[in-house]
Amino acid sequence: MSEPIEPNTAAELETLRRVNSELVAKHARDKARLAELEQGTATLQAKITETSESLYQATVGVPLQAMAEQMSPAPELFLEQLSKHFKLASVKGVLTLQTPDGKPVLDKNGKAIPFERDVLTQLLTEGDDSRAKTFKAITIVNRASGGAGAQPQRTVAPVTKSRLGKHHFGLH
């Protein structure tokens, strides 16, 4: 049979039950607050990702697309091939051509290659390796059309005054 509970033990048991229920309630509040904070963190992370993508598009993506359209009759293929060998990043506000591992691409003098059409054309099409051959095939090396030497001749018929008066149009 059970032993009788002494008055002192009954009070302790009641105190333990009360403290336990307070702890369970606090745990439930903490758990709800943690879920709320995790949701807020997820929302902020999504906004950061979206902002980061927009910033990348504005600082790198749009200039890269414009350069590809200037340099190649097949800009999508050009971008695909470029991304196999290089990446472009904005470093301290300057577009920088980088190796796939994130190091700046350097010229013969050890200076970073600027993101300029002529310099990129030379870099990409120089040499006899497969990369250079591919870029030679898809890069516009010279923008000259050959039309600058010819002088267009245009003849314009002289303007003559009309001999028709107002009365020919029913305007008396």
Secondary structure, DSSP 8 states (H G I E B T S, - for coil): ------HHHHHHHHHHHHHHHHHHHHHHHHHHHHHHHHHHHHHHHHHHHHHHHHHHIIIIIHHHHHHHHHH-SSHHHHHHHHHHH-EEEEETTEEEEE-TTS-B-B-TTS-B-BS-HHHHHHHHH-SSSHHHHHHHHHS------STTSS---------------GGGGT--
